[in-house]
């Protein structure tokens, strides 16, 4: 098994890259999706978030009002740290469960938005960073997601800098490109990941046979 950490700044196109990798055969463990699951109505995670931030962060149906919570935590690093201290351990535990269910020769992609921020690079065999210029990020967030530019800049400021992400990268995928160029780059990266996974599986088998 090859454990790959995939990350990138908001609006860099990490979700598109993860989709392309899944099309090619990767097993995806999506931290954002899991983060939603662990604070779904009725979970201990949601109860802990409400205890920390109050019932005002709940929607009428009892679910988490994400825009409301986001407006609170992304403007206050201390509150963001509190939220992360609740959610991240739950996400980590669920991610490990899903990873253990994957086949031994799998390329397992951990899609982790805050990989750099939380110092998680050592958890993976290698780290792939999807990179785009700040101008591209803002354009995508405003044009495609409908964010106000001020909100987009605040979200970006709450994340690691572009330089910090690139420092931990073993592989960089440039996403300041058109889709066909991105697909060609992903093809190359996928071929490399498959080679690494096969090598890791063979090494593990040899070690077992020598015991």
Secondary structure as UniProt FT lines:
FT   STRAND          2..8
FT   TURN            10..11
FT   HELIX           14..23
FT   TURN            24..25
FT   STRAND          27..30
FT   HELIX           31..37
FT   TURN            38..39
FT   TURN            41..42
FT   HELIX           44..53
FT   HELIX           55..57
FT   TURN            60..61
FT   HELIX           66..73
FT   TURN            74..75
FT   HELIX           77..100
FT   TURN            104..105
FT   STRAND          107..111
FT   TURN            113..119
FT   HELIX           121..123
FT   STRAND          126..131
FT   HELIX           134..143
FT   TURN            144..145
FT   HELIX           149..157
FT   HELIX           162..167
FT   STRAND          171..174
FT   HELIX           179..210
//
